[in-house]
Amino acid sequence: MSKVIVFASFYPKITKNKEVKDIILSMVKPTREEEGNEIYNFYEEKKDDGKNISFHLFEVYKDSAALDFHRNTSHYKNYRSKIVDLLDKPIEVKVLRSVDSI
């Protein structure tokens, strides 16, 4: 079984930066406690104007079953139900599987 990497990007409405950040921050502890999660890192990207902010998650799961487990947790479902209306555009999610890595 190969590890599954997820890279997710969030683009909040300008007035919703703090709310989006807080919702994603609430995911960090419970996700890191999941047995199949290996990495769950949260990043912020500020644009030159200082107002446009994007957030990014870099996640690593031991296998696809671990990612499926994550997506069925109550904290995941809760975050998804809250965050969608706060974004300028849909969450960009890339699910990657290792082809040649150590």
N, C-alpha and C positions, 0 to 999 in steps of 0.2 A: 504494500500500500504506500502511496506517496503522499507527502504533505500537501495541504491545500493552502494557498496564499490568497488572501482577499485584500484588495485595495479599494477603499470606498471614499468618495469625495462628496462633500456637502457644501452647497452654496446658499447661505441664508439670505433672506430678504434683509436689506440694510438695517432695518429697525429690530431685527430678530436675532442678531449675533449672539447676545448673551444667553437667550433662551436655548438656542441650538447648542451652544457650547455646554451649557448645564445639562441638557438631556444626554448628550454624548458622554460627558464626564460621569453621569450616573450609571453608564454601562461598563465602565472600566473594571471596577472591583468584582462585580458578579461574573463578568466574562472571564477575567483572569483566574477566577476560582473554578471554572469548568475544567473537568478532567482532561478533555481533549484539546484545550487551548494552550498554545505554546507562547504566543506573542499577541499582545493587543495594545498597540501603541497609538496614541492620539497626537496629532500635529495640527498646528495653526499656521496659515499662510496669510500674511497681510500684504495687500497690494500697495502700490506707491502712494495712493491717496489716503491710506490709513483707514478708510471707511469700508472698503470692500474686503471682506475677510472670507476665506474658505477654510474648511476643516477637512482633515484626512485621517483615515484609520488604516493602519497596516496591521493585518491579522495573519497569524499562522495557526493552522489546526493540524493535528497529527494525521487526519485522514478525512475523507468526505463524510463519514458517519459523525465525526465530531462537529463538522460544520452544520450538518443536518440537526444535530442535537441543539447546537447554539440557536439556530433559527426557530426552534420550537420552544425555547424557554419563555417564561413569562416576562422577564426583563427585556428580551428582544422584541416580543410582540407589543409590549407597552411603549417602548421607544419608537417603534415604527408608527404606531397609531398617533403619537404626539408630534413627530417631527415633520411630517410631509407638508402640512399647511404653513410651516415656517420657512420653507425653502423657495428660492427663486426658480429653481428647475429641479427635475427629479434627481435623486441620488445616483451618482455614477458609480457602479460597482463592477469591478473586474475580478473574476475568480480565475486564478492561475494554478496550474499543476506543473510541478517540476518536470522538466525534460532532461536537463543535464546540470545537476547541482550537487554540491558536496554535503 
